[in-house]
Amino acid sequence: MPGKNKVAKKRLDKFYYLAKERGYRSRAAFKLLQLDKKFEFLCKSKGCLDLCAAPGSWMQAARQIMPKDSPIIGVDLAPIKPIPKCSSLVDDITTQKCRAALKRELKGNVVDVVLHDGAPNVGTSWLQDAFGQNELTLAALRLATDFLQPGGCFVTKVFRSNDYNALLYVFNALFHKVEATKPQASRAESAEIFVVCRGFKNATIDPKFLDPKHVFSMVDEDDTAVNVLQQKKGKKARPEGYDNLGGIQLLNTKVSVKDFVLGSTPVKMLGEVNAFTWDESDECVFWKAQKQTKPEILHCCGDLKVLGKREFRTADSSGPARGRAQADRGAVQRRHLAGVDPDRTRGRAARRAEPAL
């Protein structure tokens, strides 16, 4: 099956080979390392619970960063090969049996970090796969609330789908600070993002609040376009996910930077597409070479769905500070690259000032 082998080879990226080189059991270890580098939730952790932990790469990464005497416990349906100074359980995180086993293992203590990088068996349909992933995330959160100490941290993988906003609503109700991000080690074509929830409130929780049937019925679908630069606090945002065009679910929607810059509805495009690509067109090559196009902007173009209003405004290099003259020069350059005669865009005064030949 040459087609299948070709796809498999594409998945063997630099993080796959780095994981082999450094002894990690999977490339997913770099996702946790990059998340911790940004949010720093492991270096002072006094205890960590890793849910859906097989094959154990997140446990390896956590052991590398956490204090040596801090316990790490991994749980999964599949057996996990022993990892030094870590323990593991073979159990289903959705059952009371698993909850009782963890209480025995922790000896009545609590932890300050709970990790979850699990995913159900996928491949049936996008809607079913996304719901299964988010349902598993809610089950991990339910278990985390039993063992997290006040102020603790919950890090989980979620799929961008129609249920994503409902999950964020639950996270924000239980934690003081919730941030979504996509580490570099996560493949760009993947639907996954990671949510880091910090400052567990340890409040009394209504069981319905963690019931998938109740949680995922709280958000109504809204097909109206979103202006990502003018979202107001308190206003219900559109659930983030993938476009449904004619009943066809798209995994990822990408648009060329050229189409974005020269298009007539750039703000609408920011709310509808997932990423901007830098193709080999003259316009993209020219813009990419400019000093204003910093690495931060190139990185932001890779996944727009994890950016907020502040990031969109920061990445926008056409702010007031550039001045009218600089904006005019940029407009002339863009029209020239687009094949428009620059002389047609200049005013009468500029043409009168030119010496007659």
C-alpha positions as CSV (number, residue, x, y, z in Angstrom):
1,M,0.0,0.0,0.0
2,P,2.3,2.8,-1.3
3,G,-0.3,5.5,-0.4
4,K,-0.4,4.6,3.3
5,N,3.4,4.3,3.5
6,K,3.8,7.8,1.9
7,V,1.5,9.3,4.5
8,A,3.4,7.5,7.3
9,K,6.7,8.9,6.2
10,K,5.4,12.4,6.2
11,R,4.5,12.0,9.9
12,L,8.1,11.2,10.7
13,D,9.1,14.9,11.4
14,K,12.1,16.3,13.3
15,F,10.3,15.8,16.7
16,Y,9.9,12.1,15.9
17,Y,13.7,11.8,15.4
18,L,14.5,14.0,18.3
19,A,12.4,11.8,20.5
20,K,14.3,8.7,19.3
21,E,17.6,10.5,19.9
22,R,16.8,11.6,23.5
23,G,15.1,8.4,24.6
24,Y,11.4,9.6,24.8
25,R,8.8,7.1,24.0
26,S,6.9,9.4,21.6
27,R,7.2,12.8,20.1
28,A,4.4,14.0,22.4
29,A,7.1,14.6,25.1
30,F,8.1,17.8,23.3
31,K,4.5,19.1,23.5
32,L,4.7,19.0,27.3
33,L,8.2,20.4,27.4
34,Q,7.1,23.4,25.2
35,L,4.0,23.9,27.3
36,D,6.0,23.9,30.5
37,K,8.6,26.3,29.1
38,K,5.8,28.8,28.4
39,F,3.7,28.4,31.6
40,E,6.2,26.9,34.1
41,F,3.8,24.6,36.0
42,L,6.1,21.6,36.6
43,C,9.3,22.9,38.0
44,K,7.9,23.4,41.5
45,S,5.2,20.7,41.4
46,K,4.8,18.6,44.5
47,G,2.8,15.9,42.7
48,C,1.6,15.0,39.2
49,L,-1.2,12.9,37.9
50,D,-1.0,11.9,34.2
51,L,-4.3,10.6,32.7
52,C,-4.3,8.5,29.6
53,A,-0.5,8.4,30.0
54,A,0.6,5.5,27.6
55,P,3.2,5.0,26.3
56,G,4.6,7.3,29.0
57,S,6.4,10.1,27.2
58,W,4.7,12.9,29.3
59,M,5.7,11.0,32.5
60,Q,9.3,11.0,31.2
61,A,9.2,14.7,30.5
62,A,7.6,15.5,33.8
63,R,10.1,13.4,35.7
64,Q,12.9,15.3,34.0
65,I,11.5,18.7,35.2
66,M,9.8,18.1,38.5
67,P,11.7,17.8,41.9
68,K,13.1,14.4,42.4
69,D,10.9,13.6,45.5
70,S,7.6,14.6,43.9
71,P,5.4,11.6,43.0
72,I,4.2,11.0,39.4
73,I,1.4,8.6,38.7
74,G,0.3,7.6,35.2
75,V,-3.1,6.0,34.4
76,D,-4.1,4.3,31.1
77,L,-6.1,1.4,29.8
78,A,-2.9,0.1,28.3
79,P,0.0,-1.1,30.5
80,I,2.9,1.5,30.7
81,K,6.4,0.1,30.8
82,P,8.2,1.1,34.1
83,I,9.7,4.6,34.3
84,P,12.3,5.4,37.0
85,K,10.7,7.1,40.1
86,C,7.2,6.9,38.6
87,S,4.3,4.6,39.2
88,S,1.4,3.6,36.9
89,L,-2.0,2.1,37.0
90,V,-3.9,0.1,34.4
91,D,-7.5,1.5,34.7
92,D,-10.3,3.4,33.0
93,I,-10.4,7.1,34.1
94,T,-14.1,7.2,33.6
95,T,-14.9,4.6,36.4
96,Q,-15.2,4.8,40.2
97,K,-12.7,1.9,40.4
98,C,-10.0,4.1,39.0
99,R,-10.9,6.9,41.5
100,A,-10.6,4.5,44.4
101,A,-7.3,3.1,43.1
102,L,-5.8,6.6,42.8
103,K,-6.9,7.4,46.4
104,R,-5.0,4.3,47.6
105,E,-2.0,5.1,45.5
106,L,-1.8,8.7,46.8
107,K,-2.6,7.7,50.4
108,G,-5.2,10.4,50.8
109,N,-2.9,13.2,49.5
110,V,-3.6,15.6,46.6
111,V,-1.5,16.8,43.7
112,D,-1.0,20.2,42.2
113,V,-0.7,19.2,38.5
114,V,-3.0,17.0,36.5
115,L,-2.1,16.2,32.8
116,H,-4.3,14.8,30.1
117,D,-3.2,14.0,26.5
118,G,-5.6,11.2,25.8
119,A,-7.7,10.6,22.7
120,P,-10.4,8.0,21.9
121,N,-10.2,5.8,18.9
122,V,-10.9,8.0,15.9
123,G,-11.7,7.5,12.3
124,T,-15.4,7.2,12.1
125,S,-16.6,10.8,11.4
126,W,-15.3,14.2,12.4
127,L,-18.3,15.1,14.5
128,Q,-18.2,11.8,16.4
129,D,-14.4,11.9,16.9
130,A,-14.5,15.5,18.2
131,F,-17.4,14.8,20.6
132,G,-15.6,11.7,21.9
133,Q,-12.4,13.7,22.5
134,N,-14.2,16.4,24.4
135,E,-16.2,13.9,26.4
136,L,-13.0,12.2,27.4
137,T,-11.6,15.7,28.4
138,L,-14.6,16.3,30.6
139,A,-14.1,12.9,32.3
140,A,-10.4,13.8,32.9
141,L,-11.5,17.1,34.4
142,R,-14.0,15.3,36.7
143,L,-11.3,13.1,38.0
144,A,-8.9,16.1,38.4
145,T,-11.3,17.9,40.6
146,D,-11.1,15.1,43.1
147,F,-7.3,15.2,43.4
148,L,-6.2,18.8,42.7
149,Q,-5.3,21.0,45.6
150,P,-6.6,24.6,45.6
151,G,-4.5,26.7,43.2
152,G,-3.6,23.6,41.2
153,C,-3.1,23.3,37.4
154,F,-4.9,21.2,34.8
155,V,-3.4,20.8,31.3
156,T,-5.5,19.0,28.7
157,K,-5.7,18.4,25.0
158,V,-9.0,19.4,23.2
159,F,-10.3,19.4,19.7
160,R,-11.6,22.6,18.1
161,S,-15.2,21.8,17.5
162,N,-18.7,23.1,18.2
163,D,-18.3,21.9,21.8
164,Y,-15.1,23.8,22.4
165,N,-16.7,26.9,23.9
166,A,-18.7,24.8,26.3
167,L,-15.5,23.3,27.6
168,L,-14.0,26.7,28.0
169,Y,-17.0,27.8,30.0
170,V,-16.5,24.9,32.4
171,F,-12.7,25.6,32.7
172,N,-13.3,29.3,33.4
173,A,-15.8,28.4,36.1
174,L,-13.4,26.1,37.9
175,F,-10.1,27.9,37.4
176,H,-8.9,31.5,37.8
177,K,-6.9,31.6,34.6
178,V,-7.5,29.6,31.4
179,E,-5.3,29.9,28.3
180,A,-5.4,28.0,25.0
181,T,-2.2,27.4,22.9
182,K,-0.7,25.1,20.3
183,P,2.9,24.1,20.9
184,Q,5.2,23.9,18.0
185,A,5.5,20.1,18.3
186,S,1.8,19.8,17.6
187,R,1.3,19.2,13.9
188,A,-0.2,22.1,12.0
189,E,-2.8,19.9,10.3
190,S,-4.0,18.5,13.6
191,A,-7.2,19.7,15.1
192,E,-5.8,19.5,18.6
193,I,-4.9,22.5,20.8
194,F,-3.9,22.5,24.5
195,V,-5.7,24.4,27.3
196,V,-3.7,25.3,30.4
197,C,-6.0,25.9,33.4
198,R,-4.3,27.5,36.5
199,G,-5.6,28.4,39.9
200,F,-8.1,25.7,40.8
201,K,-10.9,27.2,42.8
202,N,-11.9,24.0,44.7
203,A,-15.5,25.1,44.9
204,T,-18.6,22.9,45.4
205,I,-19.4,21.5,42.0
206,D,-22.8,20.5,40.8
207,P,-22.6,17.0,39.2
208,K,-24.5,18.3,36.1
209,F,-21.7,20.8,35.5
210,L,-19.4,17.9,34.5
211,D,-22.0,15.8,32.7
212,P,-21.4,15.7,28.9
213,K,-25.1,15.6,28.1
214,H,-25.6,18.8,30.1
215,V,-22.4,20.7,29.2
216,F,-22.5,20.2,25.5
217,S,-26.1,21.3,25.2
218,M,-25.3,24.7,26.6
219,V,-23.9,26.2,23.4
220,D,-26.1,27.0,20.5
221,E,-24.5,27.1,17.0
222,D,-24.1,30.5,15.4
223,D,-23.3,30.8,11.8
224,T,-22.6,34.5,11.8
225,A,-19.1,35.7,11.0
226,V,-16.9,37.0,13.8
227,N,-14.9,40.3,13.8
228,V,-11.8,39.0,15.7
229,L,-10.5,42.6,16.2
230,Q,-13.7,43.9,17.9
231,Q,-14.9,41.1,20.2
232,K,-16.5,42.5,23.4
233,K,-16.2,41.1,26.8
234,G,-19.4,39.4,28.0
235,K,-20.6,38.8,24.5
236,K,-21.0,35.1,23.5
237,A,-18.4,34.2,21.0
238,R,-18.9,31.8,18.1
239,P,-17.8,28.3,19.0
240,E,-14.4,27.6,17.5
241,G,-14.1,24.7,15.1
242,Y,-14.0,23.8,11.4
243,D,-16.2,25.2,8.7
244,N,-19.1,23.1,7.3
245,L,-19.4,23.8,3.6
246,G,-22.2,22.0,2.0
247,G,-22.1,19.3,4.7
248,I,-18.4,18.6,4.1
249,Q,-16.3,18.9,7.3
250,L,-12.9,20.6,6.5
251,L,-10.0,19.6,8.7
252,N,-8.2,22.8,8.1
253,T,-8.9,26.0,6.1
254,K,-5.8,27.8,4.8
255,V,-5.6,31.0,2.7
256,S,-2.6,32.6,1.0
257,V,-1.2,35.7,2.6
258,K,-1.5,37.4,-0.8
259,D,-5.2,36.7,-0.8
260,F,-5.5,38.1,2.7
261,V,-3.6,41.4,2.0
262,L,-5.1,42.1,-1.4
263,G,-8.6,40.8,-0.6
264,S,-11.6,43.1,0.1
265,T,-12.7,41.5,3.4
266,P,-9.5,40.8,5.5
267,V,-11.2,41.1,8.9
268,K,-13.9,38.6,8.0
269,M,-11.1,36.3,6.7
270,L,-9.4,36.4,10.1
271,G,-12.5,34.9,11.7
272,E,-13.1,32.2,9.1
273,V,-9.7,30.6,8.2
274,N,-7.3,28.6,10.3
275,A,-4.0,29.6,8.9
276,F,-2.2,31.8,6.4
277,T,0.3,30.3,4.0
278,W,3.4,32.0,2.5
279,D,3.5,30.7,-1.1
280,E,6.1,31.4,-3.8
281,S,4.3,34.3,-5.3
282,D,6.2,37.6,-5.8
283,E,4.1,39.4,-3.3
284,C,4.6,36.8,-0.5
285,V,8.4,36.6,-1.2
286,F,8.6,40.4,-1.0
287,W,6.6,40.8,2.2
288,K,8.4,37.9,3.9
289,A,11.7,39.6,3.2
290,Q,10.7,42.8,5.0
291,K,12.1,43.5,8.4
292,Q,8.6,44.2,9.7
293,T,7.7,40.6,9.1
294,K,9.1,39.3,12.3
295,P,9.3,35.5,13.3
296,E,6.4,36.2,15.7
297,I,4.2,37.1,12.7
298,L,5.2,34.0,10.7
299,H,4.4,31.8,13.8
300,C,1.0,33.5,14.3
301,C,0.1,32.8,10.7
302,G,0.5,29.1,11.3
303,D,-2.6,28.8,13.5
304,L,-5.0,31.7,13.8
305,K,-7.6,29.9,16.0
306,V,-5.4,30.1,19.1
307,L,-4.9,33.8,18.8
308,G,-6.9,36.5,20.7
309,K,-7.7,40.1,20.0
310,R,-4.4,41.3,21.5
311,E,-2.3,38.9,19.4
312,F,-4.2,40.0,16.2
313,R,-3.5,43.6,16.9
314,T,0.2,42.9,17.9
315,A,0.8,41.0,14.7
316,D,-0.8,43.8,12.6
317,S,2.2,45.8,11.3
318,S,0.0,48.5,9.8
319,G,-0.7,50.4,13.1
320,P,-0.7,54.2,13.6
321,A,3.0,54.3,14.5
322,R,4.0,53.7,11.0
323,G,2.7,57.1,9.9
324,R,0.8,58.1,6.8
325,A,3.9,58.3,4.6
326,Q,5.0,54.8,5.4
327,A,1.5,53.5,4.8
328,D,1.4,55.3,1.4
329,R,4.7,53.8,0.3
330,G,3.5,50.3,1.4
331,A,0.3,50.8,-0.7
332,V,2.3,51.8,-3.8
333,Q,4.5,48.7,-3.3
334,R,1.5,46.4,-3.0
335,R,-0.2,47.9,-6.1
336,H,3.1,47.5,-8.0
337,L,3.4,43.9,-7.1
338,A,-0.3,43.4,-8.0
339,G,0.4,44.7,-11.5
340,V,-1.2,48.2,-11.0
341,D,0.6,51.2,-12.5
342,P,2.0,53.2,-9.5
343,D,1.6,56.5,-11.5
344,R,-2.1,56.0,-11.4
345,T,-2.1,56.1,-7.6
346,R,-0.2,59.3,-7.2
347,G,-1.9,62.6,-6.7
348,R,-1.9,65.6,-9.1
349,A,0.5,67.5,-7.0
350,A,3.2,64.8,-7.2
351,R,2.8,64.6,-11.0
352,R,3.0,68.4,-11.4
353,A,6.2,68.4,-9.3
354,E,8.0,66.1,-11.8
355,P,10.2,67.9,-14.3
356,A,9.0,67.9,-17.9
357,L,11.1,65.7,-20.3
